[in-house]
Amino acid sequence: MINYLKQGKSDADVAEADAKVRATVEGILEAIAKRGDDAVKELALKFDGYAPDDFRLSEAEIAGALAKVSADDIDDIKFAQAQVRNFAEKQKECLKDLEIETLPGVILGHKNIPVNAVGCYVPGGKYPMVASAHMSVVTAKVAGVKRIMASAPPQDGEPHPAIVAAMHLAGADEILVLGGIQAVGAMALGTETIAGVDMLVGPGNMFVAEAKRQLFGRVGIDLFAGPTETLVIADESVDGEICAVDLLGQAEHGPTSPAALLTTSRKLAEDTMVEVERQLGILPTADIAREAWNEYGSVIVCDTVDEVVEEADRLAYEHVQVMTENPEYFADNMSNYGALFLGPRTNVSFGDKVIGTNHTLPTKRAARYTGGLWVGKFMKTCTYQKVLTDEASALVGSYCSRLCALEGFAGHGEQANIRARRYGGSNVEPYGAVPKS
């Protein structure tokens, strides 16, 4: 039996809030599509109080930003990017081009081709999300993307130096100081001064996530990566303190970030709830984390481990921290998650900042059908075929002709028939199916 000791907002409440966000985003994207730079500047001034003549940073401005970042911080950024780059390179090694002879004289294959131009969004509203530059720009660079544009909002009326440093060191070709819907809208749609891209990637708040959703089709996107979600699966091999730390450590992302505890221990559930309240009394970011916990936090007690797996897969959360006697059981049996963090020695923050896996992950139950951002997201697997002999063309043509006749596609059929006549000596009439020999 599954028992909720605490439950966040209902699906109906969330749907109502989502509808309001959709309407806001539609209006802003329409303005950018119609009025280009003028609309972008108005929006930037309205939301960020920052609207320069050119949102792109010059080489001198980039150098000036880097000069404001300490040598230690630069070293830490380089270390984190090295971990992300190394893992992305190993992932890319798994992507193999293919060519195979499937019938005598028939060659089929595929090639993995990088997307030409990508826009990487780096959140920077409440917190400067330096790590998001590693996750998107470094990974796109490893994939071989030719043009990488990165954008982040200003902080206190100017580019955030550490974000600019991370974008530059990661290999961004263009850096914009622009945030929110106006950033992803400008990169996707293009303006008089901002050349559009082919694909948008990167996490963001509910408005950025919705903007990416609405822009999908006009450009590609990585996935729906909205407000952070975290699920802690735990038993009495750990205590309430560490569970509360891992819940609030992600709830501080924003007031709409769900955090849930899933356990077979009612005692651990109750201890964790007490610990959450204690830690909210001392956590510097408690104003945000408390709202997220009060509105979106959940505590769920199950009778069996199998129920825990079932409920975790139903929730399909972005991050799943497993702290149980046998965390590998969940790795072996769960199927819906953005990323797993197995055992108490690791945690979501490691993945967010430095360990090397990508922190741009599916939210809002999208983990049911997609994984997170990785080097393969920047690659198109494109097929090709070639027929090398007359006999092969005639053979495939005869089957194709009859299958086209079965479907009533005369024009398709004639494409097959003409090959059968020219390469196989068939006397089939135009628009007639090749008979079996």
HUBEL-V667233 format. One record per pair of residues at least 12 apart in sequence whose ideal C-beta (glycine too) atoms are under 6 Angstrom apart, sorted by the first residue. I is the first residue (numbers start at 1). J is the second residue. D is the distance in whole Angstrom. If there is no record, write none. Layout:
BEGIN
i->[I/I]
j->[J/J]
d->[D/D]
END
This chain:
BEGIN
i->[1/2/2/2/3/4/5/5/6/6/7/8/8/8/8/9/21/21/22/25/25/25/25/28/29/32/32/33/36/36/37/37/37/40/40/40/43/44/47/48/48/48/50/50/55/55/55/56/56/57/62/65/65/65/66/68/69/69/69/77/80/80/81/81/81/83/84/84/84/85/87/88/88/88/89/91/91/92/92/95/95/97/98/105/105/105/106/106/107/108/109/110/110/111/112/112/113/113/114/114/114/114/114/115/115/115/115/116/116/117/117/117/118/118/118/118/118/119/119/119/119/120/120/120/120/120/121/121/121/121/121/122/122/123/124/124/124/124/128/128/130/130/130/131/132/133/133/133/135/135/135/136/136/137/137/137/137/137/138/139/140/141/142/143/143/143/145/147/148/148/149/149/149/150/150/150/151/151/151/153/154/159/181/181/184/184/184/184/188/188/188/198/199/199/200/200/200/201/203/203/206/206/209/209/222/222/223/223/224/224/225/225/226/227/227/227/228/228/228/229/229/229/229/230/230/230/230/231/231/231/232/232/232/232/233/233/234/234/235/235/235/236/236/237/238/238/240/240/240/241/243/243/244/244/244/244/246/246/247/248/248/249/250/251/251/251/252/252/252/255/255/255/257/258/259/260/261/262/262/262/264/266/269/269/273/309/309/312/313/313/313/316/316/316/316/318/318/318/319/319/320/320/321/321/322/323/327/327/336/336/337/338/338/338/338/339/339/358/358/358/360/360/390/393/393/394/394/394/397/397/397/398/398/400/401/401/401/401/401/402/405/410/414/414/420]
j->[303/302/307/311/301/300/269/299/298/299/298/258/296/297/298/295/206/210/210/181/210/211/214/181/185/185/189/189/191/192/191/192/193/182/186/191/182/182/180/153/154/179/154/157/176/177/178/174/176/175/168/159/161/164/165/161/161/162/165/166/134/354/134/138/170/356/134/138/356/138/356/139/142/375/142/374/375/142/375/112/376/111/110/388/389/392/387/392/386/385/384/381/383/382/379/381/380/382/143/144/145/378/379/145/198/199/378/146/198/147/197/198/140/145/148/197/199/149/187/197/200/136/137/150/201/202/151/183/184/202/204/152/163/204/152/153/160/163/160/163/162/163/166/353/202/166/167/170/358/359/360/201/202/150/167/170/171/172/170/375/378/171/375/375/378/379/378/173/172/173/174/187/197/167/172/175/176/178/183/179/177/177/207/211/200/208/211/212/200/215/219/219/219/220/212/219/221/222/225/360/226/227/224/226/373/377/362/370/364/366/360/363/363/254/256/257/250/253/257/258/317/318/363/250/259/319/348/260/317/320/246/247/261/321/262/322/263/323/264/265/324/265/268/325/323/344/271/272/275/275/261/272/272/275/276/279/321/347/259/279/289/349/348/289/292/293/285/288/289/288/291/292/292/296/297/298/299/300/308/312/302/301/299/301/299/333/334/334/334/335/336/336/365/367/368/338/361/363/339/348/337/340/341/348/342/344/342/343/367/368/367/361/362/367/372/351/361/372/373/374/372/373/423/419/423/420/423/424/416/419/420/420/434/416/413/416/417/433/434/433/433/431/430/431/434]
d->[5/5/6/6/5/6/5/4/6/4/5/6/4/6/5/6/5/5/6/6/5/5/6/5/5/4/6/5/4/5/5/5/6/5/5/6/4/6/6/5/5/6/4/6/5/6/5/6/6/5/5/5/4/4/5/4/5/5/5/5/5/4/5/5/6/4/5/5/6/5/4/5/4/5/6/5/5/6/5/5/6/5/5/5/4/3/6/5/5/5/5/5/5/6/5/6/5/6/5/4/5/6/6/6/5/5/5/5/6/4/4/5/5/5/6/6/5/5/3/4/5/4/5/4/6/5/6/6/6/4/6/4/6/5/4/5/6/6/5/5/5/6/5/5/6/4/5/5/5/5/5/5/5/5/6/4/6/5/5/5/5/4/5/5/4/6/6/5/5/5/4/6/6/4/4/5/4/5/4/2/5/5/5/5/6/6/5/6/6/5/5/6/6/4/5/6/5/4/4/5/5/6/6/3/5/5/5/5/6/5/5/6/5/5/5/5/5/4/5/5/5/4/5/4/5/5/6/5/4/5/5/6/5/5/5/5/5/4/6/6/5/5/6/5/4/6/3/4/4/5/6/4/5/4/5/5/5/6/4/6/5/6/6/4/4/5/4/5/4/6/4/5/5/4/5/4/5/5/6/6/6/5/5/5/6/5/6/6/6/6/4/4/4/4/5/4/5/5/6/5/5/5/5/6/5/5/4/5/5/5/5/3/5/5/5/6/6/5/5/6/6/4/4/5/4/5/5/3/4/4/4/6/4/4/5/4/5/5/4/5/4/5/6/5/5]
END
